[in-house]
Amino acid sequence: MTLQTVHPVDTSPIAADDSDGDLDPIWRAIVSESRARSNDIHLPISFAYAQRLCDAYPDADALVVRVAILLHDTGWARVDESRILTEGFAGDWRKADVRFEHERHGCDIAREVLPPLGYDEEFVTKVTTIIDGHDTRPESRSLEDSLVRDADRLWRFTPTGIALASSWFGLTPAEYCRRLRAEIVPELLTDAAVQMAETDLARSEMLLKTEQLA
C-alpha cells in the first residue's frame, strides 16, 4: 500500500529552482563521481524529484533525503565501467554484484565527503543507512528511505531518463515505457510518486510518440 499524503503534489514538468544552493559544496565535492553512468544527469533530476517529495511529505527529514539522493549513486564511479552495462543492466540485473558494490562505494564516498563539510557522524550514518541497499534491499527502513527510493525511480519517467535507460537496457523507448508502467510504477512507495510518475509517463509517451513508433 502506497503512503498517502494530504499535501499538494506538484506534477508539473520537473524543474529546478534557486532554493537548493545550500548543498552546492557537496555537489562540487563529487564532480569526478558524477561523470560515471551519466550521474551528472541522473543525480540532479532525481534530486529535484526528492525536493518535491519532501514538500508532499513534510514530516520527513528533508536534509537527510536531499543529501542521500545527491550521493546515492556516486559509488558507480568506483565500479569497473565495462561491468556497469554488461552486469548492471542485463540478466537478473537487480541482483547483480555491481549493484551491491556501487552501494558500498557510495557509503564510502559519503563518509569521505560529508565530515569535512561539517556534517556529524550521526547525520552521516543516517545518509549511509539509506544509500546502503537503496537498489538491492527489498524493504524501506524509513520515510526518508522511501522518498529517496522513489526519487531515484522518478527520473526514469522523463524523456531524458527514458532516452538514457532505454539505451542501457537495449530497448526502444516504447518498450522501455511499457516496462516502466508494468514494473516500476508498482514499486513506488508513495502516492505522490505514483501521481508524478503516471503524469510524467503520459507526457513522455506523447512527446516521444511511443504509440506511433512502437
Backbone as CSV, one residue per row, in Angstrom:
resi,resn,N_x,N_y,N_z,CA_x,CA_y,CA_z,C_x,C_y,C_z
1,MET,0.845,-1.190,0.000,0.000,0.000,0.000,0.885,1.246,0.000
2,THR,0.609,2.159,-0.909,1.424,3.365,-1.002,1.093,4.345,0.123
3,LEU,2.090,5.107,0.494,1.936,6.085,1.567,1.207,7.313,1.042
4,GLN,0.083,7.625,1.640,-0.740,8.735,1.194,-0.225,10.056,1.768
5,THR,-0.679,11.150,1.166,-0.351,12.476,1.675,-1.561,13.384,1.552
6,VAL,-1.694,14.290,2.501,-2.784,15.261,2.445,-2.290,16.567,1.837
7,HIS,-1.032,16.633,1.501,-0.428,17.850,0.977,-0.462,17.856,-0.551
8,PRO,-0.420,19.042,-1.156,-0.455,19.118,-2.622,0.741,18.399,-3.240
9,VAL,0.492,17.796,-4.402,1.548,17.098,-5.137,1.778,17.838,-6.452
10,ASP,2.993,18.283,-6.650,3.355,19.014,-7.860,3.677,18.017,-8.969
11,THR,2.838,17.951,-9.979,3.057,17.032,-11.092,3.420,17.775,-12.377
12,SER,3.788,19.024,-12.259,4.229,19.783,-13.430,5.572,19.235,-13.897
13,PRO,5.979,19.521,-15.133,7.284,19.035,-15.605,8.392,19.409,-14.632
14,ILE,9.266,18.455,-14.375,10.287,18.664,-13.360,11.224,19.808,-13.758
15,ALA,11.581,20.610,-12.774,12.474,21.748,-12.996,13.142,22.076,-11.675
16,ALA,14.273,22.747,-11.745,14.977,23.165,-10.541,14.641,24.616,-10.229
17,ASP,14.917,25.019,-9.005,14.794,26.426,-8.644,16.081,26.852,-7.956
18,ASP,16.108,28.042,-7.455,17.344,28.569,-6.873,17.375,28.439,-5.354
19,SER,16.583,27.508,-4.825,16.477,27.389,-3.368,17.366,26.292,-2.795
20,ASP,18.159,25.624,-3.629,18.913,24.475,-3.132,20.415,24.724,-3.081
21,GLY,20.821,25.967,-3.088,22.246,26.280,-3.100,22.975,25.892,-1.834
22,ASP,22.260,25.562,-0.762,22.925,25.182,0.490,23.769,23.925,0.331
23,LEU,23.454,23.112,-0.672,24.201,21.868,-0.860,25.252,21.979,-1.964
24,ASP,25.491,23.174,-2.457,26.493,23.346,-3.513,27.871,22.788,-3.125
25,PRO,28.312,22.919,-1.866,29.614,22.336,-1.526,29.676,20.820,-1.746
26,ILE,28.554,20.128,-1.513,28.549,18.678,-1.749,28.595,18.393,-3.244
27,TRP,27.807,19.124,-4.021,27.838,18.929,-5.472,29.259,19.108,-5.995
28,ARG,29.934,20.139,-5.519,31.281,20.417,-6.013,32.274,19.342,-5.567
29,ALA,31.958,18.680,-4.460,32.869,17.653,-3.941,32.764,16.333,-4.703
30,ILE,31.707,16.153,-5.497,31.514,14.863,-6.177,31.530,15.018,-7.697
31,VAL,32.215,16.034,-8.192,32.253,16.255,-9.644,32.807,15.036,-10.368
32,SER,33.924,14.485,-9.903,34.508,13.339,-10.602,33.583,12.134,-10.533
33,GLU,32.908,11.934,-9.405,31.973,10.803,-9.275,30.730,10.983,-10.133
34,SER,30.424,12.219,-10.490,29.220,12.467,-11.291,29.404,12.086,-12.750
35,ARG,30.643,11.803,-13.172,30.882,11.506,-14.589,30.577,10.059,-14.942
36,ALA,30.402,9.184,-13.963,30.136,7.776,-14.233,28.647,7.536,-14.465
37,ARG,28.331,6.701,-15.409,26.958,6.238,-15.680,25.971,7.403,-15.784
38,SER,26.403,8.487,-16.396,25.548,9.667,-16.607,24.979,10.213,-15.304
39,ASN,25.734,10.097,-14.227,25.265,10.632,-12.948,25.101,12.142,-12.974
40,ASP,25.862,12.819,-13.852,25.696,14.270,-13.924,24.350,14.667,-14.508
41,ILE,23.612,13.699,-15.033,22.231,13.912,-15.474,21.263,13.297,-14.470
42,HIS,21.541,12.062,-14.086,20.642,11.338,-13.185,20.515,11.989,-11.815
43,LEU,21.629,12.375,-11.217,21.575,12.893,-9.847,20.802,14.213,-9.737
44,PRO,21.063,15.214,-10.599,20.295,16.464,-10.455,18.795,16.284,-10.689
45,ILE,18.424,15.428,-11.652,16.992,15.230,-11.907,16.349,14.501,-10.728
46,SER,17.003,13.459,-10.226,16.461,12.744,-9.067,16.392,13.659,-7.850
47,PHE,17.376,14.522,-7.699,17.399,15.478,-6.593,16.181,16.401,-6.653
48,ALA,15.830,16.872,-7.841,14.665,17.752,-7.988,13.389,17.022,-7.582
49,TYR,13.289,15.748,-7.968,12.124,14.968,-7.539,12.111,14.783,-6.023
50,ALA,13.264,14.556,-5.431,13.323,14.375,-3.981,12.813,15.614,-3.256
51,GLN,13.165,16.779,-3.766,12.691,18.008,-3.130,11.168,18.107,-3.208
52,ARG,10.602,17.719,-4.345,9.137,17.746,-4.471,8.490,16.737,-3.524
53,LEU,9.094,15.583,-3.390,8.548,14.584,-2.474,8.614,15.075,-1.031
54,CYS,9.674,15.777,-0.688,9.758,16.338,0.663,8.652,17.368,0.909
55,ASP,8.287,18.115,-0.121,7.177,19.064,0.014,5.867,18.322,0.269
56,ALA,5.711,17.165,-0.359,4.475,16.392,-0.204,4.446,15.619,1.110
57,TYR,5.635,15.381,1.695,5.740,14.647,2.963,6.625,15.449,3.919
58,PRO,6.090,16.539,4.457,6.907,17.455,5.272,7.374,16.867,6.599
59,ASP,6.863,15.699,6.995,7.342,15.072,8.223,8.727,14.454,8.038
60,ALA,9.133,14.283,6.799,10.450,13.702,6.534,11.546,14.697,6.876
61,ASP,12.721,14.167,7.214,13.904,15.000,7.419,14.438,15.339,6.031
62,ALA,14.101,16.520,5.561,14.404,16.892,4.177,15.903,16.930,3.907
63,LEU,16.695,17.345,4.890,18.134,17.421,4.655,18.721,16.025,4.436
64,VAL,18.276,15.059,5.213,18.744,13.679,5.031,18.353,13.173,3.645
65,VAL,17.124,13.422,3.244,16.650,12.974,1.928,17.473,13.618,0.821
66,ARG,17.666,14.929,0.908,18.344,15.653,-0.168,19.813,15.234,-0.293
67,VAL,20.482,15.053,0.839,21.889,14.645,0.786,22.006,13.191,0.335
68,ALA,21.118,12.337,0.800,21.180,10.920,0.407,20.940,10.743,-1.086
69,ILE,19.967,11.452,-1.650,19.715,11.306,-3.091,20.867,11.907,-3.886
70,LEU,21.480,12.956,-3.385,22.610,13.578,-4.072,23.783,12.600,-4.181
71,LEU,23.980,11.795,-3.129,25.146,10.916,-3.070,24.854,9.460,-3.428
72,HIS,23.599,9.084,-3.580,23.253,7.657,-3.586,23.946,6.844,-4.671
73,ASP,24.176,7.407,-5.838,24.767,6.644,-6.937,26.218,7.019,-7.246
74,THR,26.836,7.798,-6.390,28.222,8.193,-6.655,29.155,6.992,-6.694
75,GLY,28.773,5.905,-6.027,29.619,4.719,-5.983,29.875,4.072,-7.324
76,TRP,29.019,4.374,-8.333,29.269,3.825,-9.669,30.630,4.256,-10.198
77,ALA,31.135,5.371,-9.723,32.431,5.859,-10.206,33.574,4.938,-9.812
78,ARG,33.354,4.068,-8.831,34.406,3.160,-8.372,34.153,1.717,-8.803
79,VAL,33.227,1.535,-9.713,32.960,0.225,-10.304,33.543,0.206,-11.706
80,ASP,34.156,-0.896,-12.096,34.704,-1.036,-13.442,33.622,-0.690,-14.455
81,GLU,33.864,0.364,-15.239,32.829,0.871,-16.148,32.362,-0.182,-17.135
82,SER,33.241,-1.085,-17.536,32.843,-2.109,-18.503,31.823,-3.077,-17.912
83,ARG,31.779,-3.144,-16.568,30.840,-4.066,-15.909,29.488,-3.424,-15.650
84,ILE,29.430,-2.098,-15.697,28.180,-1.433,-15.339,27.056,-1.848,-16.281
85,LEU,27.308,-1.797,-17.593,26.274,-2.154,-18.560,26.166,-3.661,-18.737
86,THR,27.290,-4.371,-18.744,27.228,-5.806,-19.003,26.602,-6.583,-17.852
87,GLU,26.777,-6.098,-16.612,26.224,-6.795,-15.455,25.056,-6.046,-14.809
88,GLY,25.166,-4.732,-14.775,24.161,-3.949,-14.042,22.857,-3.747,-14.765
89,PHE,22.820,-4.048,-16.071,21.598,-3.829,-16.843,21.247,-5.030,-17.717
90,ALA,21.741,-6.194,-17.334,21.468,-7.397,-18.123,21.099,-8.538,-17.188
91,GLY,20.376,-9.514,-17.719,20.004,-10.677,-16.932,19.209,-10.288,-15.697
92,ASP,19.521,-10.922,-14.589,18.856,-10.608,-13.315,19.562,-9.405,-12.704
93,TRP,19.382,-8.244,-13.353,20.183,-7.061,-13.040,19.969,-6.539,-11.631
94,ARG,18.795,-6.809,-11.062,18.530,-6.304,-9.715,19.426,-6.966,-8.659
95,LYS,19.946,-8.149,-8.967,20.781,-8.873,-8.017,22.247,-8.910,-8.434
96,ALA,22.613,-8.112,-9.413,23.987,-8.115,-9.914,24.958,-7.633,-8.841
97,ASP,26.130,-8.258,-8.795,27.136,-7.880,-7.801,27.504,-6.403,-7.883
98,VAL,27.536,-5.862,-9.110,27.946,-4.458,-9.245,26.976,-3.525,-8.540
99,ARG,25.734,-3.928,-8.395,24.774,-3.064,-7.701,25.080,-3.015,-6.204
100,PHE,25.457,-4.140,-5.619,25.887,-4.133,-4.220,27.187,-3.343,-4.072
101,GLU,28.082,-3.492,-5.038,29.360,-2.791,-4.983,29.165,-1.281,-5.006
102,HIS,28.296,-0.794,-5.900,28.150,0.665,-6.004,27.514,1.246,-4.741
103,GLU,26.684,0.454,-4.061,26.123,0.923,-2.793,27.216,1.053,-1.732
104,ARG,28.086,0.047,-1.640,29.181,0.105,-0.655,30.106,1.287,-0.944
105,HIS,30.452,1.463,-2.213,31.320,2.585,-2.573,30.635,3.923,-2.304
106,GLY,29.337,3.982,-2.539,28.594,5.210,-2.267,28.643,5.581,-0.797
107,CYS,28.554,4.587,0.076,28.678,4.845,1.521,30.069,5.359,1.848
108,ASP,31.082,4.751,1.225,32.458,5.209,1.450,32.615,6.677,1.044
109,ILE,32.061,7.016,-0.105,32.182,8.395,-0.598,31.467,9.362,0.345
110,ALA,30.295,8.979,0.834,29.581,9.838,1.786,30.425,10.069,3.033
111,ARG,31.086,9.028,3.518,31.920,9.167,4.722,33.150,10.016,4.455
112,GLU,33.608,10.039,3.227,34.773,10.847,2.873,34.398,12.317,2.670
113,VAL,33.242,12.547,2.056,32.871,13.891,1.624,32.200,14.709,2.731
114,LEU,31.320,14.087,3.503,30.465,14.866,4.400,31.164,15.424,5.641
115,PRO,31.978,14.652,6.376,32.592,15.213,7.586,33.421,16.474,7.346
116,PRO,34.233,16.546,6.284,34.984,17.792,6.076,34.095,19.000,5.795
117,LEU,32.842,18.744,5.400,31.917,19.842,5.131,31.058,20.182,6.349
118,GLY,31.354,19.543,7.485,30.692,19.920,8.724,29.557,19.025,9.173
119,TYR,29.326,17.918,8.487,28.235,17.013,8.877,28.756,16.022,9.915
120,ASP,27.986,15.842,11.004,28.467,14.999,12.088,28.210,13.519,11.798
121,GLU,28.758,12.677,12.664,28.711,11.226,12.457,27.276,10.704,12.430
122,GLU,26.431,11.247,13.298,25.035,10.795,13.341,24.341,11.074,12.014
123,PHE,24.557,12.252,11.459,23.940,12.591,10.186,24.483,11.703,9.078
124,VAL,25.788,11.507,9.046,26.400,10.671,8.005,25.830,9.263,8.069
125,THR,25.634,8.739,9.261,25.069,7.394,9.417,23.650,7.323,8.864
126,LYS,22.852,8.359,9.083,21.501,8.378,8.530,21.541,8.322,7.004
127,VAL,22.488,9.027,6.419,22.608,9.054,4.961,23.093,7.711,4.433
128,THR,24.127,7.148,5.044,24.671,5.885,4.543,23.708,4.724,4.761
129,THR,22.883,4.802,5.794,21.879,3.759,6.013,20.904,3.692,4.846
130,ILE,20.628,4.827,4.237,19.747,4.869,3.069,20.491,4.414,1.815
131,ILE,21.708,4.911,1.625,22.475,4.543,0.430,22.727,3.040,0.397
132,ASP,23.029,2.447,1.547,23.319,1.017,1.638,22.029,0.220,1.454
133,GLY,21.842,-0.290,0.249,20.652,-1.084,-0.031,19.585,-0.376,-0.832
134,HIS,19.846,0.862,-1.272,18.783,1.591,-1.973,18.358,0.893,-3.267
135,ASP,19.260,0.105,-3.868,18.918,-0.656,-5.071,18.612,-2.116,-4.780
136,THR,19.195,-2.655,-3.731,19.183,-4.101,-3.528,18.353,-4.579,-2.344
137,ARG,18.118,-3.726,-1.374,17.344,-4.120,-0.201,15.859,-4.110,-0.538
138,PRO,15.117,-5.179,-0.220,13.709,-5.238,-0.641,12.783,-4.275,0.086
139,GLU,13.160,-3.849,1.294,12.246,-3.019,2.067,12.857,-1.658,2.367
140,SER,11.970,-0.689,2.581,12.390,0.636,3.015,12.462,0.658,4.535
141,ARG,13.440,1.386,5.058,13.638,1.430,6.501,13.017,2.642,7.172
142,SER,12.610,3.636,6.387,12.099,4.876,6.985,11.378,5.691,5.925
143,LEU,10.697,6.737,6.351,10.063,7.649,5.405,11.120,8.258,4.488
144,GLU,12.245,8.660,5.065,13.304,9.263,4.262,13.828,8.274,3.222
145,ASP,13.997,7.035,3.614,14.438,5.978,2.699,13.440,5.840,1.555
146,SER,12.156,5.848,1.873,11.119,5.713,0.838,11.167,6.863,-0.160
147,LEU,11.368,8.072,0.324,11.407,9.216,-0.577,12.625,9.144,-1.493
148,VAL,13.770,8.712,-0.955,14.960,8.572,-1.792,14.740,7.493,-2.850
149,ARG,14.194,6.369,-2.447,13.936,5.289,-3.406,13.004,5.754,-4.525
150,ASP,11.956,6.476,-4.160,11.017,6.948,-5.181,11.659,7.993,-6.085
151,ALA,12.423,8.906,-5.520,13.087,9.923,-6.338,14.071,9.275,-7.313
152,ASP,14.745,8.229,-6.858,15.696,7.504,-7.700,15.004,6.876,-8.901
153,ARG,13.749,6.509,-8.754,12.996,5.897,-9.851,12.301,6.941,-10.735
154,LEU,11.896,8.054,-10.139,11.062,9.007,-10.878,11.765,9.620,-12.085
155,TRP,13.064,9.781,-12.023,13.762,10.395,-13.162,13.568,9.573,-14.431
156,ARG,13.335,8.246,-14.270,13.201,7.362,-15.422,11.989,7.710,-16.278
157,PHE,11.019,8.420,-15.714,9.782,8.712,-16.426,9.886,9.969,-17.286
158,THR,10.980,10.680,-17.185,11.188,11.869,-18.020,11.720,11.447,-19.383
159,PRO,11.582,12.288,-20.419,12.174,11.946,-21.725,13.672,11.680,-21.619
160,THR,14.363,12.441,-20.790,15.799,12.232,-20.614,16.079,10.864,-20.009
161,GLY,15.359,10.520,-18.959,15.542,9.225,-18.321,15.218,8.074,-19.260
162,ILE,14.151,8.222,-20.025,13.770,7.189,-20.980,14.849,7.024,-22.047
163,ALA,15.396,8.142,-22.529,16.423,8.079,-23.567,17.656,7.337,-23.067
164,LEU,18.110,7.673,-21.871,19.311,7.028,-21.352,19.054,5.574,-20.972
165,ALA,18.012,5.339,-20.198,17.779,3.991,-19.679,17.401,3.002,-20.772
166,SER,16.661,3.438,-21.761,16.297,2.505,-22.836,17.546,2.039,-23.576
167,SER,18.537,2.927,-23.722,19.781,2.519,-24.374,20.571,1.573,-23.484
168,TRP,20.560,1.800,-22.159,21.275,0.911,-21.242,20.695,-0.504,-21.285
169,PHE,19.370,-0.593,-21.362,18.720,-1.902,-21.352,18.569,-2.508,-22.751
170,GLY,18.966,-1.772,-23.779,18.837,-2.278,-25.138,17.395,-2.372,-25.592
171,LEU,16.569,-1.417,-25.168,15.146,-1.396,-25.518,14.836,-0.154,-26.337
172,THR,13.737,-0.200,-27.085,13.244,1.013,-27.723,12.555,1.862,-26.651
173,PRO,12.389,3.166,-26.898,11.656,3.977,-25.925,10.259,3.428,-25.631
174,ALA,9.580,2.943,-26.640,8.234,2.399,-26.423,8.292,1.171,-25.524
175,GLU,9.254,0.293,-25.763,9.400,-0.901,-24.922,9.746,-0.515,-23.488
176,TYR,10.610,0.471,-23.350,11.001,0.877,-22.002,9.829,1.522,-21.261
177,CYS,9.028,2.298,-21.963,7.848,2.897,-21.326,6.890,1.819,-20.838
178,ARG,6.729,0.772,-21.606,5.875,-0.332,-21.157,6.453,-0.984,-19.904
179,ARG,7.777,-1.105,-19.851,8.402,-1.666,-18.655,8.184,-0.744,-17.457
180,LEU,8.298,0.556,-17.667,8.058,1.493,-16.570,6.667,1.299,-15.983
181,ARG,5.688,1.199,-16.853,4.302,1.077,-16.382,4.079,-0.268,-15.680
182,ALA,4.656,-1.325,-16.215,4.405,-2.662,-15.679,5.236,-2.977,-14.443
183,GLU,6.485,-2.481,-14.388,7.393,-2.895,-13.331,7.745,-1.802,-12.322
184,ILE,7.908,-0.586,-12.782,8.437,0.451,-11.891,7.336,1.185,-11.134
185,VAL,6.243,1.525,-11.793,5.147,2.191,-11.068,4.712,1.356,-9.859
186,PRO,4.537,0.023,-9.993,4.134,-0.757,-8.814,5.161,-0.773,-7.689
187,GLU,6.417,-0.431,-7.989,7.453,-0.400,-6.954,7.432,0.878,-6.130
188,LEU,6.775,1.907,-6.621,6.797,3.191,-5.932,6.102,3.088,-4.581
189,LEU,6.663,3.759,-3.600,6.228,3.601,-2.216,5.282,4.692,-1.742
190,THR,5.234,5.805,-2.461,4.393,6.917,-2.026,3.386,7.274,-3.108
191,ASP,2.219,7.696,-2.649,1.195,8.101,-3.605,1.631,9.312,-4.415
192,ALA,2.381,10.219,-3.795,2.868,11.393,-4.524,3.742,10.961,-5.694
193,ALA,4.611,9.977,-5.478,5.480,9.495,-6.552,4.665,8.830,-7.651
194,VAL,3.638,8.096,-7.285,2.786,7.467,-8.292,2.120,8.531,-9.160
195,GLN,1.610,9.581,-8.531,0.991,10.658,-9.300,1.991,11.313,-10.253
196,MET,3.200,11.587,-9.754,4.225,12.191,-10.604,4.609,11.260,-11.744
197,ALA,4.807,9.986,-11.432,5.241,9.021,-12.446,4.207,8.869,-13.551
198,GLU,2.951,8.709,-13.179,1.913,8.493,-14.188,1.738,9.722,-15.072
199,THR,1.825,10.902,-14.463,1.694,12.137,-15.244,2.890,12.315,-16.172
200,ASP,4.095,12.100,-15.638,5.302,12.244,-16.451,5.335,11.228,-17.582
201,LEU,4.930,10.000,-17.292,4.967,8.961,-18.319,4.015,9.292,-19.455
202,ALA,2.837,9.761,-19.130,1.882,10.144,-20.179,2.459,11.268,-21.040
203,ARG,3.081,12.257,-20.410,3.694,13.347,-21.170,4.822,12.831,-22.053
204,SER,5.658,11.967,-21.497,6.806,11.463,-22.247,6.365,10.601,-23.430
205,GLU,5.371,9.773,-23.219,4.893,8.918,-24.310,4.317,9.757,-25.442
206,MET,3.627,10.819,-25.088,3.083,11.687,-26.132,4.209,12.380,-26.890
207,LEU,5.180,12.911,-26.137,6.289,13.625,-26.759,7.119,12.705,-27.650
208,LEU,7.393,11.495,-27.165,8.231,10.555,-27.897,7.465,9.703,-28.909
209,LYS,6.156,9.935,-28.993,5.293,9.233,-29.949,5.511,7.721,-29.861
210,THR,5.441,7.204,-28.642,5.694,5.779,-28.454,4.593,4.913,-29.040
211,GLU,3.374,5.436,-29.172,2.314,4.648,-29.807,2.602,4.474,-31.287
212,GLN,2.986,5.567,-31.934,3.272,5.517,-33.367,4.582,4.771,-33.670
213,LEU,5.554,4.871,-32.762,6.870,4.290,-33.022,7.082,2.975,-32.261
214,ALA,5.979,2.348,-31.873,6.066,1.071,-31.142,6.640,-0.027,-32.036
